[in-house]
Amino acid sequence: MRLRPNPPRLVTVVLAVALAALGLVLALPIDAALPLVEPILEPLVGTVGLNLDRELGYLCLFLSPSLLVAGSLLPGI
């Protein structure tokens, strides 16, 4: 079985870049960008019950390249 990587779709790339930006804001305490992120994530925090802390930031930083790898190896993502 040979893997034939394809370029990921544009939606996957945009989502990975958004996750990386969110991860940088949350993992590294960037005080100027935190008020910009909070109104966007407030419905998610209230509905799912996530905390906007460093752990979520590191998780987003880990998921960003993982999503790009999955998007290049799995067709349709």
N, CA, C and O atoms as CSV, one atom per row, in Angstrom:
chain,resi,resn,atom,element,x,y,z
A,1,MET,N,N,0.844,-1.176,0.000
A,1,MET,CA,C,0.000,0.000,0.000
A,1,MET,C,C,0.893,1.244,0.000
A,1,MET,O,O,1.757,1.410,0.861
A,2,ARG,N,N,0.668,2.082,-0.957
A,2,ARG,CA,C,1.428,3.314,-1.073
A,2,ARG,C,C,0.557,4.494,-0.744
A,2,ARG,O,O,-0.595,4.564,-1.171
A,3,LEU,N,N,1.092,5.409,0.001
A,3,LEU,CA,C,0.382,6.652,0.277
A,3,LEU,C,C,0.692,7.652,-0.819
A,3,LEU,O,O,1.849,7.844,-1.196
A,4,ARG,N,N,-0.314,8.264,-1.308
A,4,ARG,CA,C,-0.156,9.303,-2.314
A,4,ARG,C,C,-0.744,10.588,-1.749
A,4,ARG,O,O,-1.939,10.843,-1.901
A,5,PRO,N,N,0.087,11.400,-1.099
A,5,PRO,CA,C,-0.454,12.610,-0.483
A,5,PRO,C,C,-0.934,13.605,-1.529
A,5,PRO,O,O,-0.294,13.819,-2.559
A,6,ASN,N,N,-2.051,14.189,-1.240
A,6,ASN,CA,C,-2.633,15.228,-2.073
A,6,ASN,C,C,-2.621,16.528,-1.287
A,6,ASN,O,O,-2.562,16.507,-0.058
A,7,PRO,N,N,-2.677,17.648,-1.973
A,7,PRO,CA,C,-2.772,18.905,-1.219
A,7,PRO,C,C,-4.118,18.971,-0.500
A,7,PRO,O,O,-5.137,18.580,-1.069
A,8,PRO,N,N,-4.136,19.457,0.733
A,8,PRO,CA,C,-5.408,19.550,1.446
A,8,PRO,C,C,-6.310,20.614,0.825
A,8,PRO,O,O,-5.842,21.519,0.134
A,9,ARG,N,N,-7.582,20.491,1.080
A,9,ARG,CA,C,-8.539,21.460,0.544
A,9,ARG,C,C,-8.360,22.810,1.217
A,9,ARG,O,O,-7.767,22.905,2.292
A,10,LEU,N,N,-8.871,23.843,0.584
A,10,LEU,CA,C,-8.717,25.196,1.099
A,10,LEU,C,C,-9.426,25.362,2.438
A,10,LEU,O,O,-8.945,26.095,3.302
A,11,VAL,N,N,-10.551,24.701,2.622
A,11,VAL,CA,C,-11.276,24.778,3.890
A,11,VAL,C,C,-10.424,24.201,5.012
A,11,VAL,O,O,-10.411,24.739,6.119
A,12,THR,N,N,-9.717,23.119,4.740
A,12,THR,CA,C,-8.847,22.501,5.732
A,12,THR,C,C,-7.693,23.426,6.086
A,12,THR,O,O,-7.317,23.531,7.253
A,13,VAL,N,N,-7.139,24.087,5.104
A,13,VAL,CA,C,-6.020,24.999,5.346
A,13,VAL,C,C,-6.490,26.205,6.161
A,13,VAL,O,O,-5.801,26.634,7.087
A,14,VAL,N,N,-7.648,26.747,5.825
A,14,VAL,CA,C,-8.173,27.904,6.562
A,14,VAL,C,C,-8.470,27.521,8.009
A,14,VAL,O,O,-8.169,28.284,8.926
A,15,LEU,N,N,-9.055,26.352,8.216
A,15,LEU,CA,C,-9.343,25.897,9.568
A,15,LEU,C,C,-8.053,25.657,10.353
A,15,LEU,O,O,-7.993,25.964,11.543
A,16,ALA,N,N,-7.026,25.115,9.707
A,16,ALA,CA,C,-5.747,24.882,10.382
A,16,ALA,C,C,-5.067,26.192,10.759
A,16,ALA,O,O,-4.475,26.294,11.833
A,17,VAL,N,N,-5.144,27.186,9.896
A,17,VAL,CA,C,-4.556,28.489,10.205
A,17,VAL,C,C,-5.323,29.167,11.337
A,17,VAL,O,O,-4.715,29.800,12.201
A,18,ALA,N,N,-6.647,29.043,11.343
A,18,ALA,CA,C,-7.448,29.612,12.426
A,18,ALA,C,C,-7.135,28.928,13.755
A,18,ALA,O,O,-7.044,29.593,14.786
A,19,LEU,N,N,-6.971,27.614,13.738
A,19,LEU,CA,C,-6.602,26.899,14.959
A,19,LEU,C,C,-5.222,27.310,15.451
A,19,LEU,O,O,-5.007,27.445,16.655
A,20,ALA,N,N,-4.293,27.509,14.535
A,20,ALA,CA,C,-2.945,27.924,14.926
A,20,ALA,C,C,-2.967,29.328,15.530
A,20,ALA,O,O,-2.293,29.583,16.528
A,21,ALA,N,N,-3.733,30.235,14.934
A,21,ALA,CA,C,-3.828,31.595,15.474
A,21,ALA,C,C,-4.479,31.588,16.852
A,21,ALA,O,O,-4.017,32.275,17.764
A,22,LEU,N,N,-5.544,30.816,17.004
A,22,LEU,CA,C,-6.205,30.714,18.299
A,22,LEU,C,C,-5.280,30.084,19.330
A,22,LEU,O,O,-5.247,30.514,20.483
A,23,GLY,N,N,-4.538,29.078,18.923
A,23,GLY,CA,C,-3.598,28.442,19.827
A,23,GLY,C,C,-2.501,29.380,20.278
A,23,GLY,O,O,-2.101,29.357,21.442
A,24,LEU,N,N,-2.010,30.204,19.374
A,24,LEU,CA,C,-0.977,31.164,19.751
A,24,LEU,C,C,-1.507,32.199,20.731
A,24,LEU,O,O,-0.812,32.582,21.672
A,25,VAL,N,N,-2.728,32.649,20.515
A,25,VAL,CA,C,-3.308,33.654,21.403
A,25,VAL,C,C,-3.535,33.076,22.793
A,25,VAL,O,O,-3.307,33.755,23.794
A,26,LEU,N,N,-3.983,31.829,22.859
A,26,LEU,CA,C,-4.297,31.232,24.159
A,26,LEU,C,C,-3.069,30.650,24.858
A,26,LEU,O,O,-2.940,30.783,26.075
A,27,ALA,N,N,-2.175,30.015,24.124
A,27,ALA,CA,C,-1.018,29.373,24.749
A,27,ALA,C,C,0.013,30.405,25.199
A,27,ALA,O,O,0.544,30.321,26.306
A,28,LEU,N,N,0.283,31.356,24.354
A,28,LEU,CA,C,1.160,32.459,24.728
A,28,LEU,C,C,0.262,33.611,25.153
A,28,LEU,O,O,-0.560,34.061,24.355
A,29,PRO,N,N,0.385,34.086,26.335
A,29,PRO,CA,C,-0.571,35.103,26.788
A,29,PRO,C,C,-0.400,36.423,26.039
A,29,PRO,O,O,0.336,37.308,26.475
A,30,ILE,N,N,-1.081,36.538,24.922
A,30,ILE,CA,C,-1.068,37.768,24.132
A,30,ILE,C,C,-2.280,38.581,24.576
A,30,ILE,O,O,-3.402,38.334,24.135
A,31,ASP,N,N,-2.039,39.552,25.451
A,31,ASP,CA,C,-3.132,40.292,26.073
A,31,ASP,C,C,-3.892,41.167,25.088
A,31,ASP,O,O,-5.084,41.407,25.278
A,32,ALA,N,N,-3.239,41.642,24.056
A,32,ALA,CA,C,-3.911,42.525,23.109
A,32,ALA,C,C,-4.910,41.767,22.228
A,32,ALA,O,O,-5.913,42.340,21.803
A,33,ALA,N,N,-4.650,40.502,21.953
A,33,ALA,CA,C,-5.516,39.739,21.048
A,33,ALA,C,C,-6.601,38.973,21.784
A,33,ALA,O,O,-7.566,38.529,21.162
A,34,LEU,N,N,-6.464,38.807,23.085
A,34,LEU,CA,C,-7.452,38.036,23.837
A,34,LEU,C,C,-8.848,38.650,23.818
A,34,LEU,O,O,-9.814,37.897,23.694
A,35,PRO,N,N,-9.020,39.978,23.932
A,35,PRO,CA,C,-10.378,40.538,23.810
A,35,PRO,C,C,-10.994,40.360,22.425
A,35,PRO,O,O,-12.217,40.381,22.288
A,36,LEU,N,N,-10.165,40.185,21.396
A,36,LEU,CA,C,-10.702,39.948,20.052
A,36,LEU,C,C,-11.226,38.529,19.892
A,36,LEU,O,O,-12.152,38.291,19.117
A,37,VAL,N,N,-10.637,37.582,20.625
A,37,VAL,CA,C,-10.993,36.174,20.493
A,37,VAL,C,C,-12.195,35.808,21.368
A,37,VAL,O,O,-13.001,34.958,20.990
A,38,GLU,N,N,-12.316,36.443,22.528
A,38,GLU,CA,C,-13.363,36.071,23.478
A,38,GLU,C,C,-14.783,36.194,22.925
A,38,GLU,O,O,-15.575,35.278,23.145
A,39,PRO,N,N,-15.160,37.280,22.211
A,39,PRO,CA,C,-16.536,37.322,21.684
A,39,PRO,C,C,-16.828,36.265,20.637
A,39,PRO,O,O,-17.973,35.838,20.487
A,40,ILE,N,N,-15.805,35.839,19.911
A,40,ILE,CA,C,-16.011,34.816,18.891
A,40,ILE,C,C,-16.237,33.461,19.539
A,40,ILE,O,O,-17.073,32.681,19.081
A,41,LEU,N,N,-15.497,33.179,20.603
A,41,LEU,CA,C,-15.566,31.867,21.242
A,41,LEU,C,C,-16.586,31.782,22.371
A,41,LEU,O,O,-16.789,30.700,22.922
A,42,GLU,N,N,-17.224,32.874,22.729
A,42,GLU,CA,C,-18.162,32.862,23.847
A,42,GLU,C,C,-19.321,31.883,23.666
A,42,GLU,O,O,-19.664,31.200,24.631
A,43,PRO,N,N,-19.947,31.770,22.488
A,43,PRO,CA,C,-21.004,30.758,22.340
A,43,PRO,C,C,-20.484,29.334,22.491
A,43,PRO,O,O,-21.182,28.473,23.026
A,44,LEU,N,N,-19.280,29.082,22.030
A,44,LEU,CA,C,-18.697,27.749,22.156
A,44,LEU,C,C,-18.377,27.423,23.606
A,44,LEU,O,O,-18.567,26.294,24.056
A,45,VAL,N,N,-17.897,28.409,24.320
A,45,VAL,CA,C,-17.542,28.197,25.723
A,45,VAL,C,C,-18.796,27.927,26.545
A,45,VAL,O,O,-18.799,27.048,27.407
A,46,GLY,N,N,-19.851,28.672,26.284
A,46,GLY,CA,C,-21.083,28.487,27.043
A,46,GLY,C,C,-21.803,27.194,26.700
A,46,GLY,O,O,-22.382,26.568,27.587
A,47,THR,N,N,-21.785,26.779,25.449
A,47,THR,CA,C,-22.516,25.595,25.023
A,47,THR,C,C,-21.784,24.307,25.387
A,47,THR,O,O,-22.380,23.395,25.960
A,48,VAL,N,N,-20.521,24.230,25.064
A,48,VAL,CA,C,-19.756,23.007,25.256
A,48,VAL,C,C,-19.141,22.955,26.652
A,48,VAL,O,O,-18.961,21.869,27.203
A,49,GLY,N,N,-18.825,24.083,27.218
A,49,GLY,CA,C,-18.229,24.122,28.539
A,49,GLY,C,C,-16.715,24.113,28.528
A,49,GLY,O,O,-16.094,23.618,29.468
A,50,LEU,N,N,-16.106,24.655,27.473
A,50,LEU,CA,C,-14.642,24.738,27.404
A,50,LEU,C,C,-14.149,25.951,28.174
A,50,LEU,O,O,-14.856,26.951,28.297
A,51,ASN,N,N,-12.947,25.857,28.683
A,51,ASN,CA,C,-12.299,26.989,29.341
A,51,ASN,C,C,-11.257,27.573,28.404
A,51,ASN,O,O,-10.499,26.840,27.769
A,52,LEU,N,N,-11.222,28.884,28.323
A,52,LEU,CA,C,-10.213,29.537,27.497
A,52,LEU,C,C,-8.934,29.657,28.310
A,52,LEU,O,O,-8.707,30.670,28.972
A,53,ASP,N,N,-8.098,28.626,28.261
A,53,ASP,CA,C,-6.871,28.622,29.027
A,53,ASP,C,C,-5.725,28.102,28.167
A,53,ASP,O,O,-5.895,27.852,26.974
A,54,ARG,N,N,-4.571,27.944,28.777
A,54,ARG,CA,C,-3.386,27.507,28.038
A,54,ARG,C,C,-3.524,26.098,27.483
A,54,ARG,O,O,-3.006,25.801,26.406
A,55,GLU,N,N,-4.213,25.237,28.202
A,55,GLU,CA,C,-4.365,23.860,27.725
A,55,GLU,C,C,-5.115,23.814,26.400
A,55,GLU,O,O,-4.743,23.067,25.495
A,56,LEU,N,N,-6.168,24.612,26.290
A,56,LEU,CA,C,-6.899,24.685,25.022
A,56,LEU,C,C,-6.020,25.280,23.929
A,56,LEU,O,O,-6.110,24.869,22.772
A,57,GLY,N,N,-5.180,26.234,24.277
A,57,GLY,CA,C,-4.253,26.818,23.310
A,57,GLY,C,C,-3.247,25.811,22.788
A,57,GLY,O,O,-2.979,25.747,21.588
A,58,TYR,N,N,-2.690,25.018,23.708
A,58,TYR,CA,C,-1.749,23.983,23.275
A,58,TYR,C,C,-2.443,22.898,22.460
A,58,TYR,O,O,-1.858,22.352,21.526
A,59,LEU,N,N,-3.676,22.589,22.808
A,59,LEU,CA,C,-4.436,21.615,22.028
A,59,LEU,C,C,-4.688,22.122,20.611
A,59,LEU,O,O,-4.574,21.362,19.650
A,60,CYS,N,N,-5.025,23.388,20.482
A,60,CYS,CA,C,-5.224,23.971,19.151
A,60,CYS,C,C,-3.922,23.986,18.357
A,60,CYS,O,O,-3.925,23.745,17.150
A,61,LEU,N,N,-2.810,24.269,19.033
A,61,LEU,CA,C,-1.519,24.250,18.341
A,61,LEU,C,C,-1.145,22.843,17.884
A,61,LEU,O,O,-0.479,22.685,16.861
A,62,PHE,N,N,-1.562,21.827,18.622
A,62,PHE,CA,C,-1.302,20.449,18.209
A,62,PHE,C,C,-2.238,20.025,17.081
A,62,PHE,O,O,-1.818,19.311,16.171
A,63,LEU,N,N,-3.495,20.452,17.125
A,63,LEU,CA,C,-4.469,20.028,16.127
A,63,LEU,C,C,-4.264,20.684,14.762
A,63,LEU,O,O,-4.675,20.130,13.743
A,64,SER,N,N,-3.640,21.844,14.736
A,64,SER,CA,C,-3.464,22.552,13.468
A,64,SER,C,C,-2.619,21.761,12.469
A,64,SER,O,O,-3.103,21.514,11.365
A,65,PRO,N,N,-1.394,21.349,12.782
A,65,PRO,CA,C,-0.644,20.553,11.799
A,65,PRO,C,C,-1.215,19.146,11.623
A,65,PRO,O,O,-1.082,18.547,10.556
A,66,SER,N,N,-1.852,18.622,12.674
A,66,SER,CA,C,-2.473,17.299,12.548
A,66,SER,C,C,-3.595,17.326,11.518
A,66,SER,O,O,-3.773,16.380,10.751
A,67,LEU,N,N,-4.339,18.409,11.513
A,67,LEU,CA,C,-5.417,18.558,10.539
A,67,LEU,C,C,-4.858,18.656,9.119
A,67,LEU,O,O,-5.445,18.107,8.186
A,68,LEU,N,N,-3.752,19.337,8.951
A,68,LEU,CA,C,-3.138,19.424,7.619
A,68,LEU,C,C,-2.617,18.073,7.149
A,68,LEU,O,O,-2.743,17.740,5.970
A,69,VAL,N,N,-2.034,17.294,8.050
A,69,VAL,CA,C,-1.553,15.959,7.676
A,69,VAL,C,C,-2.720,15.063,7.311
A,69,VAL,O,O,-2.670,14.347,6.311
A,70,ALA,N,N,-3.771,15.101,8.119
A,70,ALA,CA,C,-4.965,14.287,7.805
A,70,ALA,C,C,-5.602,14.739,6.496
A,70,ALA,O,O,-6.091,13.917,5.722
A,71,GLY,N,N,-5.594,16.032,6.254
A,71,GLY,CA,C,-6.170,16.539,5.004
A,71,GLY,C,C,-5.372,16.169,3.781
A,71,GLY,O,O,-5.929,16.079,2.687
A,72,SER,N,N,-4.079,15.951,3.936
A,72,SER,CA,C,-3.281,15.582,2.770
A,72,SER,C,C,-3.290,14.064,2.537
A,72,SER,O,O,-3.104,13.622,1.404
A,73,LEU,N,N,-3.501,13.267,3.579
A,73,LEU,CA,C,-3.445,11.820,3.412
A,73,LEU,C,C,-4.826,11.188,3.184
A,73,LEU,O,O,-4.931,10.176,2.490
A,74,LEU,N,N,-5.864,11.762,3.749
A,74,LEU,CA,C,-7.212,11.195,3.592
A,74,LEU,C,C,-7.967,11.963,2.521
A,74,LEU,O,O,-8.046,13.190,2.589
A,75,PRO,N,N,-8.516,11.281,1.548
A,75,PRO,CA,C,-9.242,11.985,0.486
A,75,PRO,C,C,-10.561,12.558,1.005
A,75,PRO,O,O,-11.270,11.908,1.772
A,76,GLY,N,N,-10.873,13.753,0.587
A,76,GLY,CA,C,-12.147,14.359,0.926
A,76,GLY,C,C,-12.125,15.249,2.151
A,76,GLY,O,O,-13.145,15.851,2.487
A,77,ILE,N,N,-10.992,15.350,2.828
A,77,ILE,CA,C,-10.927,16.210,4.017
A,77,ILE,C,C,-10.249,17.506,3.648
A,77,ILE,O,O,-10.086,18.382,4.498
